[in-house]
């Protein structure tokens, strides 16, 4: 079972390690590089503009600061609901009758 730990530290564009207020997300340098490439491609294909790493990094910083907390909070809420549902059903799934040693099993019916 995985152990939950404190949220990791945010690394903004180009892996600078700058913290964004409140939200803590770790982006590995490889992930940051892929995200920047994806943002640049999206802007080129959908907005018909070429942007550089700086502009893509600024957009990534904005997304991490403005949008990521909502996604993160929703994911945490969904996970809490999932775990709570499993806990609520724990007795029904794991219950064992007690003191059954002396209870006689029901008589079997013969087929006639």
N, CA, C and O atoms as CSV, one atom per row, in Angstrom:
chain,resi,resn,atom,element,x,y,z
A,1,UNK,N,N,0.845,-1.182,0.000
A,1,UNK,CA,C,0.000,0.000,0.000
A,1,UNK,C,C,0.887,1.240,0.000
A,1,UNK,O,O,1.854,1.315,0.758
A,2,UNK,N,N,0.565,2.197,-0.834
A,2,UNK,CA,C,1.341,3.427,-0.922
A,2,UNK,C,C,1.069,4.304,0.289
A,2,UNK,O,O,-0.053,4.355,0.793
A,3,UNK,N,N,2.095,4.985,0.745
A,3,UNK,CA,C,1.969,5.890,1.873
A,3,UNK,C,C,1.862,7.297,1.329
A,3,UNK,O,O,2.673,7.719,0.505
A,4,UNK,N,N,0.848,8.030,1.798
A,4,UNK,CA,C,0.676,9.411,1.363
A,4,UNK,C,C,1.658,10.283,2.115
A,4,UNK,O,O,1.861,10.100,3.315
A,5,UNK,N,N,2.263,11.216,1.431
A,5,UNK,CA,C,3.209,12.122,2.060
A,5,UNK,C,C,2.810,13.548,1.745
A,5,UNK,O,O,1.833,13.798,1.039
A,6,UNK,N,N,3.584,14.478,2.281
A,6,UNK,CA,C,3.325,15.879,1.996
A,6,UNK,C,C,3.464,16.122,0.503
A,6,UNK,O,O,4.271,15.472,-0.161
A,7,UNK,N,N,2.669,17.071,-0.040
A,7,UNK,CA,C,2.801,17.374,-1.462
A,7,UNK,C,C,4.206,17.853,-1.772
A,7,UNK,O,O,4.825,18.524,-0.947
A,8,UNK,N,N,4.723,17.517,-2.956
A,8,UNK,CA,C,6.065,17.935,-3.323
A,8,UNK,C,C,6.136,19.416,-3.666
A,8,UNK,O,O,5.114,20.096,-3.758
A,9,UNK,N,N,7.335,19.896,-3.852
A,9,UNK,CA,C,7.577,21.303,-4.159
A,9,UNK,C,C,7.389,21.558,-5.649
A,9,UNK,O,O,7.740,20.720,-6.479
A,10,UNK,N,N,6.838,22.711,-5.979
A,10,UNK,CA,C,6.614,23.083,-7.378
A,10,UNK,C,C,7.929,23.477,-8.026
A,10,UNK,O,O,8.731,24.204,-7.440
A,11,UNK,N,N,8.140,22.990,-9.233
A,11,UNK,CA,C,9.245,23.465,-10.062
A,11,UNK,C,C,8.592,24.111,-11.272
A,11,UNK,O,O,7.878,23.457,-12.032
A,12,UNK,N,N,8.839,25.376,-11.438
A,12,UNK,CA,C,8.210,26.086,-12.543
A,12,UNK,C,C,8.979,25.841,-13.823
A,12,UNK,O,O,9.856,24.979,-13.865
A,13,UNK,N,N,8.658,26.595,-14.878
A,13,UNK,CA,C,9.256,26.362,-16.189
A,13,UNK,C,C,10.773,26.257,-16.106
A,13,UNK,O,O,11.442,26.939,-15.329
A,14,UNK,N,N,11.267,25.380,-16.938
A,14,UNK,CA,C,12.688,25.121,-17.043
A,14,UNK,C,C,13.293,24.608,-15.738
A,14,UNK,O,O,14.504,24.699,-15.538
A,15,UNK,N,N,12.434,24.057,-14.829
A,15,UNK,CA,C,12.921,23.433,-13.611
A,15,UNK,C,C,13.577,24.403,-12.642
A,15,UNK,O,O,14.540,24.033,-11.970
A,16,UNK,N,N,13.087,25.625,-12.551
A,16,UNK,CA,C,13.750,26.639,-11.735
A,16,UNK,C,C,13.585,26.416,-10.240
A,16,UNK,O,O,14.360,26.964,-9.457
A,17,UNK,N,N,12.591,25.622,-9.815
A,17,UNK,CA,C,12.404,25.345,-8.405
A,17,UNK,C,C,11.639,26.425,-7.669
A,17,UNK,O,O,11.529,26.361,-6.445
A,18,UNK,N,N,11.113,27.402,-8.358
A,18,UNK,CA,C,10.352,28.467,-7.727
A,18,UNK,C,C,9.034,27.927,-7.201
A,18,UNK,O,O,8.368,27.136,-7.869
A,19,UNK,N,N,8.661,28.353,-6.007
A,19,UNK,CA,C,7.390,27.922,-5.429
A,19,UNK,C,C,6.262,28.826,-5.883
A,19,UNK,O,O,6.405,30.047,-5.937
A,20,UNK,N,N,5.143,28.209,-6.206
A,20,UNK,CA,C,3.933,28.969,-6.476
A,20,UNK,C,C,3.126,28.969,-5.191
A,20,UNK,O,O,3.085,27.954,-4.496
A,21,UNK,N,N,2.492,30.067,-4.861
A,21,UNK,CA,C,1.831,30.189,-3.571
A,21,UNK,C,C,0.786,29.100,-3.355
A,21,UNK,O,O,-0.113,28.909,-4.175
A,22,UNK,N,N,0.920,28.391,-2.239
A,22,UNK,CA,C,-0.070,27.410,-1.825
A,22,UNK,C,C,0.006,26.059,-2.496
A,22,UNK,O,O,0.014,25.042,-1.802
A,23,UNK,N,N,0.063,26.003,-3.791
A,23,UNK,CA,C,0.014,24.742,-4.519
A,23,UNK,C,C,1.405,24.154,-4.613
A,23,UNK,O,O,2.374,24.860,-4.888
A,24,UNK,N,N,1.493,22.864,-4.382
A,24,UNK,CA,C,2.804,22.216,-4.430
A,24,UNK,C,C,2.744,21.020,-5.368
A,24,UNK,O,O,2.142,19.997,-5.044
A,25,UNK,N,N,3.364,21.153,-6.520
A,25,UNK,CA,C,3.417,20.080,-7.510
A,25,UNK,C,C,4.861,19.977,-7.978
A,25,UNK,O,O,5.504,20.983,-8.275
A,26,UNK,N,N,5.362,18.749,-8.039
A,26,UNK,CA,C,6.713,18.564,-8.556
A,26,UNK,C,C,6.637,18.221,-10.030
A,26,UNK,O,O,5.891,17.329,-10.435
A,27,UNK,N,N,7.400,18.920,-10.814
A,27,UNK,CA,C,7.539,18.584,-12.214
A,27,UNK,C,C,9.003,18.246,-12.449
A,27,UNK,O,O,9.878,19.098,-12.300
A,28,UNK,N,N,9.258,17.016,-12.810
A,28,UNK,CA,C,10.617,16.608,-13.126
A,28,UNK,C,C,11.075,17.363,-14.367
A,28,UNK,O,O,10.247,17.758,-15.187
A,29,UNK,N,N,12.360,17.567,-14.515
A,29,UNK,CA,C,12.858,18.310,-15.689
A,29,UNK,C,C,12.378,17.715,-17.018
A,29,UNK,O,O,12.057,18.458,-17.945
A,30,UNK,N,N,12.327,16.364,-17.118
A,30,UNK,CA,C,11.857,15.742,-18.357
A,30,UNK,C,C,10.387,16.067,-18.616
A,30,UNK,O,O,9.983,16.301,-19.755
A,31,UNK,N,N,9.600,16.078,-17.552
A,31,UNK,CA,C,8.166,16.387,-17.683
A,31,UNK,C,C,7.991,17.838,-18.086
A,31,UNK,O,O,7.193,18.154,-18.969
A,32,UNK,N,N,8.734,18.717,-17.440
A,32,UNK,CA,C,8.662,20.139,-17.785
A,32,UNK,C,C,9.009,20.344,-19.253
A,32,UNK,O,O,8.339,21.104,-19.952
A,33,UNK,N,N,10.054,19.670,-19.720
A,33,UNK,CA,C,10.464,19.785,-21.119
A,33,UNK,C,C,9.343,19.328,-22.048
A,33,UNK,O,O,9.065,19.984,-23.052
A,34,UNK,N,N,8.696,18.202,-21.719
A,34,UNK,CA,C,7.595,17.700,-22.551
A,34,UNK,C,C,6.393,18.633,-22.504
A,34,UNK,O,O,5.736,18.851,-23.521
A,35,UNK,N,N,6.104,19.184,-21.329
A,35,UNK,CA,C,4.981,20.119,-21.219
A,35,UNK,C,C,5.221,21.374,-22.041
A,35,UNK,O,O,4.316,21.863,-22.716
A,36,UNK,N,N,6.438,21.892,-21.983
A,36,UNK,CA,C,6.754,23.081,-22.772
A,36,UNK,C,C,6.599,22.793,-24.262
A,36,UNK,O,O,6.049,23.610,-25.000
A,37,UNK,N,N,7.076,21.648,-24.700
A,37,UNK,CA,C,6.926,21.274,-26.114
A,37,UNK,C,C,5.454,21.131,-26.484
A,37,UNK,O,O,5.041,21.544,-27.568
A,38,UNK,N,N,4.665,20.550,-25.589
A,38,UNK,CA,C,3.239,20.372,-25.856
A,38,UNK,C,C,2.512,21.713,-25.943
A,38,UNK,O,O,1.671,21.912,-26.819
A,39,UNK,N,N,2.838,22.628,-25.033
A,39,UNK,CA,C,2.223,23.961,-25.050
A,39,UNK,C,C,2.589,24.686,-26.342
A,39,UNK,O,O,1.730,25.283,-26.992
A,40,UNK,N,N,3.861,24.632,-26.709
A,40,UNK,CA,C,4.304,25.287,-27.940
A,40,UNK,C,C,3.594,24.710,-29.157
A,40,UNK,O,O,3.195,25.456,-30.052
A,41,UNK,N,N,3.433,23.396,-29.199
A,41,UNK,CA,C,2.743,22.761,-30.325
A,41,UNK,C,C,1.270,23.155,-30.349
A,41,UNK,O,O,0.720,23.461,-31.407
A,42,UNK,N,N,0.630,23.146,-29.173
A,42,UNK,CA,C,-0.789,23.513,-29.096
A,42,UNK,C,C,-1.005,24.930,-29.632
A,42,UNK,O,O,-1.899,25.166,-30.445
A,43,UNK,N,N,-0.178,25.865,-29.168
A,43,UNK,CA,C,-0.310,27.262,-29.609
A,43,UNK,C,C,-0.077,27.364,-31.113
A,43,UNK,O,O,-0.781,28.104,-31.800
A,44,UNK,N,N,0.896,26.633,-31.624
A,44,UNK,CA,C,1.189,26.682,-33.057
A,44,UNK,C,C,0.032,26.119,-33.875
A,44,UNK,O,O,-0.350,26.693,-34.895
A,45,UNK,N,N,-0.525,24.992,-33.426
A,45,UNK,CA,C,-1.584,24.338,-34.205
A,45,UNK,C,C,-2.952,24.974,-34.032
A,45,UNK,O,O,-3.737,25.012,-34.979
A,46,UNK,N,N,-3.251,25.473,-32.843
A,46,UNK,CA,C,-4.604,25.986,-32.594
A,46,UNK,C,C,-4.705,27.504,-32.630
A,46,UNK,O,O,-5.776,28.049,-32.896
A,47,UNK,N,N,-3.611,28.183,-32.367
A,47,UNK,CA,C,-3.632,29.643,-32.384
A,47,UNK,C,C,-2.782,30.212,-33.517
A,47,UNK,O,O,-2.705,31.427,-33.701
A,48,UNK,N,N,-2.144,29.316,-34.275
A,48,UNK,CA,C,-1.314,29.688,-35.412
A,48,UNK,C,C,-0.272,30.743,-35.055
A,48,UNK,O,O,-0.076,31.720,-35.778
A,49,UNK,N,N,0.402,30.517,-33.903
A,49,UNK,CA,C,1.481,31.388,-33.459
A,49,UNK,C,C,2.637,30.523,-32.987
A,49,UNK,O,O,2.436,29.458,-32.402
A,50,UNK,N,N,3.830,30.986,-33.244
A,50,UNK,CA,C,5.014,30.313,-32.722
A,50,UNK,C,C,5.455,31.043,-31.467
A,50,UNK,O,O,5.611,32.264,-31.473
A,51,UNK,N,N,5.655,30.295,-30.392
A,51,UNK,CA,C,6.148,30.887,-29.151
A,51,UNK,C,C,7.409,30.141,-28.734
A,51,UNK,O,O,7.640,29.001,-29.138
A,52,UNK,N,N,8.206,30.799,-27.928
A,52,UNK,CA,C,9.447,30.210,-27.453
A,52,UNK,C,C,9.264,29.566,-26.086
A,52,UNK,O,O,8.161,29.507,-25.543
A,53,UNK,N,N,10.379,29.086,-25.547
A,53,UNK,CA,C,10.361,28.443,-24.230
A,53,UNK,C,C,9.908,29.400,-23.133
A,53,UNK,O,O,9.212,28.989,-22.204
A,54,UNK,N,N,10.293,30.663,-23.229
A,54,UNK,CA,C,9.911,31.633,-22.200
A,54,UNK,C,C,8.397,31.801,-22.141
A,54,UNK,O,O,7.802,31.733,-21.065
A,55,UNK,N,N,7.774,32.022,-23.302
A,55,UNK,CA,C,6.320,32.191,-23.328
A,55,UNK,C,C,5.607,30.912,-22.897
A,55,UNK,O,O,4.630,30.965,-22.151
A,56,UNK,N,N,6.091,29.771,-23.365
A,56,UNK,CA,C,5.488,28.494,-22.960
A,56,UNK,C,C,5.660,28.284,-21.461
A,56,UNK,O,O,4.753,27.784,-20.797
A,57,UNK,N,N,6.817,28.664,-20.925
A,57,UNK,CA,C,7.059,28.549,-19.489
A,57,UNK,C,C,6.138,29.435,-18.678
A,57,UNK,O,O,5.660,29.037,-17.616
A,58,UNK,N,N,5.887,30.636,-19.175
A,58,UNK,CA,C,4.963,31.542,-18.485
A,58,UNK,C,C,3.546,30.965,-18.482
A,58,UNK,O,O,2.838,31.049,-17.478
A,59,UNK,N,N,3.139,30.379,-19.616
A,59,UNK,CA,C,1.827,29.726,-19.653
A,59,UNK,C,C,1.770,28.551,-18.697
A,59,UNK,O,O,0.775,28.372,-17.995
A,60,UNK,N,N,2.830,27.743,-18.660
A,60,UNK,CA,C,2.874,26.609,-17.745
A,60,UNK,C,C,2.789,27.083,-16.304
A,60,UNK,O,O,2.055,26.500,-15.506
A,61,UNK,N,N,3.523,28.125,-15.960
A,61,UNK,CA,C,3.442,28.696,-14.610
A,61,UNK,C,C,2.016,29.132,-14.287
A,61,UNK,O,O,1.519,28.876,-13.190
A,62,UNK,N,N,1.363,29.785,-15.236
A,62,UNK,CA,C,-0.019,30.224,-15.040
A,62,UNK,C,C,-0.933,29.026,-14.820
A,62,UNK,O,O,-1.749,29.028,-13.898
A,63,UNK,N,N,-0.800,28.002,-15.662
A,63,UNK,CA,C,-1.643,26.810,-15.523
A,63,UNK,C,C,-1.440,26.161,-14.158
A,63,UNK,O,O,-2.402,25.750,-13.509
A,64,UNK,N,N,-0.182,26.072,-13.728
A,64,UNK,CA,C,0.103,25.445,-12.433
A,64,UNK,C,C,-0.464,26.255,-11.276
A,64,UNK,O,O,-0.929,25.693,-10.285
A,65,UNK,N,N,-0.423,27.569,-11.405
A,65,UNK,CA,C,-0.910,28.421,-10.319
A,65,UNK,C,C,-2.429,28.575,-10.334
A,65,UNK,O,O,-3.055,28.589,-9.274
A,66,UNK,N,N,-3.021,28.689,-11.505
A,66,UNK,CA,C,-4.444,29.022,-11.605
A,66,UNK,C,C,-5.345,27.801,-11.785
A,66,UNK,O,O,-6.429,27.751,-11.203
A,67,UNK,N,N,-4.926,26.830,-12.569
A,67,UNK,CA,C,-5.793,25.706,-12.921
A,67,UNK,C,C,-5.494,24.458,-12.101
A,67,UNK,O,O,-6.413,23.754,-11.683
A,68,UNK,N,N,-4.223,24.183,-11.873
A,68,UNK,CA,C,-3.826,22.952,-11.183
A,68,UNK,C,C,-4.473,22.786,-9.809
A,68,UNK,O,O,-4.852,21.664,-9.474
A,69,UNK,N,N,-4.624,23.835,-8.989
A,69,UNK,CA,C,-5.260,23.633,-7.686
A,69,UNK,C,C,-6.690,23.101,-7.784
A,69,UNK,O,O,-7.102,22.285,-6.959
A,70,UNK,N,N,-7.444,23.552,-8.775
A,70,UNK,CA,C,-8.809,23.050,-8.944
A,70,UNK,C,C,-8.801,21.577,-9.322
A,70,UNK,O,O,-9.589,20.795,-8.790
A,71,UNK,N,N,-7.922,21.196,-10.230
A,71,UNK,CA,C,-7.810,19.792,-10.642
A,71,UNK,C,C,-7.345,18.951,-9.457
A,71,UNK,O,O,-7.892,17.878,-9.201
A,72,UNK,N,N,-6.341,19.434,-8.739
A,72,UNK,CA,C,-5.794,18.733,-7.581
A,72,UNK,C,C,-6.870,18.537,-6.516
A,72,UNK,O,O,-7.043,17.431,-6.003
A,73,UNK,N,N,-7.596,19.609,-6.183
A,73,UNK,CA,C,-8.638,19.523,-5.157
A,73,UNK,C,C,-9.745,18.560,-5.559
A,73,UNK,O,O,-10.251,17.812,-4.723
A,74,UNK,N,N,-10.122,18.573,-6.825
A,74,UNK,CA,C,-11.144,17.636,-7.308
A,74,UNK,C,C,-10.649,16.202,-7.204
A,74,UNK,O,O,-11.401,15.317,-6.796
A,75,UNK,N,N,-9.405,15.965,-7.565
A,75,UNK,CA,C,-8.841,14.613,-7.473
A,75,UNK,C,C,-8.789,14.144,-6.024
A,75,UNK,O,O,-9.105,12.989,-5.739
A,76,UNK,N,N,-8.396,15.020,-5.109
A,76,UNK,CA,C,-8.349,14.662,-3.690
A,76,UNK,C,C,-9.758,14.366,-3.182
A,76,UNK,O,O,-9.960,13.398,-2.449
A,77,UNK,N,N,-10.721,15.184,-3.560
A,77,UNK,CA,C,-12.112,14.969,-3.153
A,77,UNK,C,C,-12.624,13.620,-3.675
A,77,UNK,O,O,-13.255,12.864,-2.935
A,78,UNK,N,N,-12.352,13.325,-4.938
A,78,UNK,CA,C,-12.767,12.048,-5.521
A,78,UNK,C,C,-12.110,10.876,-4.802
A,78,UNK,O,O,-12.759,9.863,-4.541
A,79,UNK,N,N,-10.830,11.010,-4.484
A,79,UNK,CA,C,-10.121,9.941,-3.772
A,79,UNK,C,C,-10.691,9.754,-2.366
A,79,UNK,O,O,-10.857,8.622,-1.911
A,80,UNK,N,N,-10.990,10.845,-1.683
A,80,UNK,CA,C,-11.594,10.745,-0.350
A,80,UNK,C,C,-12.943,10.038,-0.417
A,80,UNK,O,O,-13.235,9.183,0.419
A,81,UNK,N,N,-13.764,10.384,-1.400
A,81,UNK,CA,C,-15.062,9.740,-1.551
A,81,UNK,C,C,-14.904,8.247,-1.833
A,81,UNK,O,O,-15.632,7.427,-1.276
A,82,UNK,N,N,-13.962,7.901,-2.690
A,82,UNK,CA,C,-13.713,6.500,-3.022
A,82,UNK,C,C,-13.312,5.713,-1.774
A,82,UNK,O,O,-13.865,4.650,-1.493
A,83,UNK,N,N,-12.349,6.248,-1.036
A,83,UNK,CA,C,-11.883,5.560,0.177
A,83,UNK,C,C,-13.005,5.476,1.204
A,83,UNK,O,O,-13.186,4.433,1.834
A,84,UNK,N,N,-13.757,6.551,1.381
A,84,UNK,CA,C,-14.860,6.552,2.349
A,84,UNK,C,C,-15.920,5.522,1.968
A,84,UNK,O,O,-16.444,4.828,2.840
A,85,UNK,N,N,-16.241,5.413,0.695
A,85,UNK,CA,C,-17.196,4.398,0.238
A,85,UNK,C,C,-16.696,3.002,0.556
A,85,UNK,O,O,-17.474,2.153,0.992
A,86,UNK,N,N,-15.399,2.746,0.343
A,86,UNK,CA,C,-14.825,1.425,0.657
A,86,UNK,C,C,-14.870,1.171,2.158
A,86,UNK,O,O,-15.157,0.053,2.585
A,87,UNK,N,N,-14.590,2.193,2.964
A,87,UNK,CA,C,-14.621,2.034,4.420
A,87,UNK,C,C,-16.042,1.791,4.924
A,87,UNK,O,O,-16.254,0.991,5.835
A,88,UNK,N,N,-17.004,2.477,4.337
A,88,UNK,CA,C,-18.399,2.286,4.747
A,88,UNK,C,C,-18.871,0.871,4.476
A,88,UNK,O,O,-19.729,0.361,5.196
A,89,UNK,N,N,-18.333,0.232,3.458
A,89,UNK,CA,C,-18.743,-1.116,3.074
A,89,UNK,C,C,-17.865,-2.198,3.709
A,89,UNK,O,O,-18.066,-3.386,3.456
A,90,UNK,N,N,-16.899,-1.793,4.528
A,90,UNK,CA,C,-15.929,-2.728,5.085
A,90,UNK,C,C,-16.588,-3.832,5.907
A,90,UNK,O,O,-16.234,-5.000,5.753
A,91,UNK,N,N,-17.531,-3.491,6.770
A,91,UNK,CA,C,-18.182,-4.500,7.599
A,91,UNK,C,C,-18.964,-5.489,6.753
A,91,UNK,O,O,-18.946,-6.688,7.031
A,92,UNK,N,N,-19.644,-5.011,5.733
A,92,UNK,CA,C,-20.410,-5.900,4.869
A,92,UNK,C,C,-19.537,-6.855,4.079
A,92,UNK,O,O,-19.938,-7.989,3.817
A,93,UNK,N,N,-18.369,-6.421,3.702
A,93,UNK,CA,C,-17.468,-7.231,2.906
A,93,UNK,C,C,-16.647,-8.175,3.782
A,93,UNK,O,O,-16.380,-9.312,3.392
A,94,UNK,N,N,-16.253,-7.712,4.948
A,94,UNK,CA,C,-15.302,-8.468,5.772
A,94,UNK,C,C,-15.925,-9.108,7.019
A,94,UNK,O,O,-15.193,-9.692,7.817
A,95,UNK,N,N,-17.219,-9.023,7.215
A,95,UNK,CA,C,-17.852,-9.525,8.439
A,95,UNK,C,C,-17.824,-11.055,8.499
A,95,UNK,O,O,-18.104,-11.727,7.506
A,96,UNK,N,N,-17.491,-11.585,9.649
A,96,UNK,CA,C,-17.537,-13.022,9.914
A,96,UNK,C,C,-18.438,-13.250,11.113
A,96,UNK,O,O,-18.340,-12.534,12.109
A,97,UNK,N,N,-19.317,-14.244,11.026
A,97,UNK,CA,C,-20.165,-14.584,12.163
A,97,UNK,C,C,-19.296,-15.096,13.299
A,97,UNK,O,O,-18.292,-15.775,13.080
A,98,UNK,N,N,-19.695,-14.762,14.497
A,98,UNK,CA,C,-18.946,-15.172,15.675
A,98,UNK,C,C,-19.632,-16.354,16.366
A,98,UNK,O,O,-20.827,-16.590,16.189
A,99,UNK,N,N,-18.872,-17.063,17.131
A,99,UNK,CA,C,-19.363,-18.153,17.974
A,99,UNK,C,C,-20.170,-19.187,17.182
A,99,UNK,O,O,-21.301,-19.512,17.544
A,100,UNK,N,N,-19.594,-19.682,16.134
A,100,UNK,CA,C,-20.298,-20.635,15.267
A,100,UNK,C,C,-19.833,-22.076,15.460
A,100,UNK,O,O,-20.326,-22.975,14.778
A,101,UNK,N,N,-18.907,-22.309,16.365
A,101,UNK,CA,C,-18.376,-23.656,16.537
A,101,UNK,C,C,-19.467,-24.636,16.957
A,101,UNK,O,O,-19.518,-25.758,16.452
A,102,UNK,N,N,-20.336,-24.229,17.871
A,102,UNK,CA,C,-21.348,-25.136,18.415
A,102,UNK,C,C,-22.665,-25.099,17.660
A,102,UNK,O,O,-23.602,-25.821,17.998
A,103,UNK,N,N,-22.733,-24.275,16.661
A,103,UNK,CA,C,-23.974,-24.200,15.870
A,103,UNK,C,C,-23.964,-25.352,14.867
A,103,UNK,O,O,-23.011,-25.523,14.108
A,104,UNK,N,N,-25.042,-26.138,14.879
A,104,UNK,CA,C,-25.108,-27.265,13.944
A,104,UNK,C,C,-25.479,-26.747,12.563
A,104,UNK,O,O,-26.307,-25.847,12.419
A,105,UNK,N,N,-24.851,-27.333,11.553
A,105,UNK,CA,C,-25.204,-26.925,10.189
A,105,UNK,C,C,-26.625,-27.360,9.869
A,105,UNK,O,O,-27.094,-28.362,10.409
A,106,UNK,N,N,-27.310,-26.643,9.018
A,106,UNK,CA,C,-28.681,-27.041,8.646
A,106,UNK,C,C,-28.679,-28.421,7.989
A,106,UNK,O,O,-27.751,-28.795,7.272
A,107,UNK,N,N,-29.745,-29.156,8.259
A,107,UNK,CA,C,-29.861,-30.517,7.689
A,107,UNK,C,C,-30.010,-30.424,6.181
A,107,UNK,O,O,-30.696,-29.552,5.647
A,108,UNK,N,N,-29.337,-31.363,5.511
A,108,UNK,CA,C,-29.425,-31.396,4.049
A,108,UNK,C,C,-30.701,-32.104,3.638
A,108,UNK,O,O,-31.083,-33.114,4.229
A,109,UNK,N,N,-31.342,-31.578,2.643
A,109,UNK,CA,C,-32.568,-32.211,2.113
A,109,UNK,C,C,-32.164,-33.273,1.117
A,109,UNK,O,O,-31.271,-33.077,0.293
A,110,UNK,N,N,-32.814,-34.352,1.206
A,110,UNK,CA,C,-32.542,-35.396,0.211
A,110,UNK,C,C,-33.431,-35.182,-1.001
A,110,UNK,O,O,-34.567,-34.722,-0.886
A,111,UNK,N,N,-32.908,-35.513,-2.128
A,111,UNK,CA,C,-33.676,-35.346,-3.375
A,111,UNK,C,C,-34.520,-36.583,-3.570
A,111,UNK,O,O,-33.978,-37.680,-3.704
A,112,UNK,N,N,-35.805,-36.441,-3.589
A,112,UNK,CA,C,-36.736,-37.529,-3.835
A,112,UNK,C,C,-37.704,-37.225,-4.923
A,112,UNK,O,O,-38.555,-38.055,-5.242
